[in-house]
Amino acid sequence: MDKTLVDFFTKKDLFKPENKSSVSEWILKAAIRANQLVMATHSGKYIHTSACKEASCIALSRPQAPDGYLRTGNCDVRYVDTLEKLDCLGNAAALDVYTFLSLVLEDGHTVFHHVQQRSRILQQELRLSDAEYQTACAGFMKIMPEAGYATTQDVMKQVYFPVGKDEYHLLSILTPSVLVSEMNKRISKIRFSDQAKEGREAKKNNEIHEGYDEVFDLTEMGYGGSNSQNAGVLNNRAGGVSLLLPSFPPVLHARAVRLPRRNFFNSLYVRDFADDFKALRDIIAAPDRNVEVRTRRDEIFGVIVDKIIQKSLAIRSYEGGWTKEEYYAQLPEYQKIWLDSLYAEERYTSEDWLERLIDEIGRWIFKALESFRPDSGIPLNDDDFLHIKSVVRDSEGGLL
């Protein structure tokens, strides 16, 4: 007899003289008990341990696609080390039948493989007659669910899915226990691999390391109640606990202003300064330009500059380093220094960016003022532009 079979039956004391049960008798009884179990990819036991074994299924094959998802069809379940890469559930007291079918013989094939093939090799190893062997194989094959058979129970979560007028499908929601097991082991490999252990130790000692991956915000979900076998083989091997990845919607942070992608001045709307520019228009259209009028004009220019500074400060309140993202790569360098708090110190060690900024603010005010200037008014000239720049420069402290 194959050594693996000898070891299995020895543990069951079937070779001891005081045990009157024979190997063949145990096999025939085990074949009868096989119908208390079922193989599955999707298990109803994860929803409720009282669910009957028939409320489970083997998923139909699905086309593979390189979309990066762990899903039916795409998953090669490389870490699921069970018989046929499937889960097995049902009466926990009958799981020794599953253990027997999972035994790998010296030829590299499982007992279940030989049962499927009605192999003469297994018959000879078990020393069964033709009738006994055929009866045993038929019984063991009942561990596979019937093709096209589906059932549900009141303990299952159900969805009424409309398919037409006064018509619906009743869908039972099942847990893909094979994929749950696969995900558990992939996560464990990431978290507890030798590279991860070395990386954490290097981080602890402040040493250089090529890096490691980490998975955050995991949730542990228990299945099977007091006995993990109640939910199946895979759940039992996981200790009754499965890991869930977070599936919360993204957290959106409110922004006082929109972060500029290409140019800060594109986010400035003239209509937000309409009252100020209208007041300037009236001053420009006035026949007299005495000291009092010019002073009032410069005060309004100062108000506009202050509003621009307020918008820039709102952007600076955002977390520093945002301009490092590729999305903002086209933003001019001088605006990055001005708007990103990451460059707070650089603002005081360089002057080129500030000169460029003063020029651009003056240019924006000059162009906006032109759009409000009355047709009959005096056209703006270079001297007006230079004067606007001088007013902006007076607010230099607020720009830093």
Summary of the structure (lengths in Angstrom):
residues: 400
radius of gyration: 38.0
end to end distance: 87.3
largest distance: 125.9
contacts: 1052
relative contact order: 0.09
helix: 51%
strand: 9%
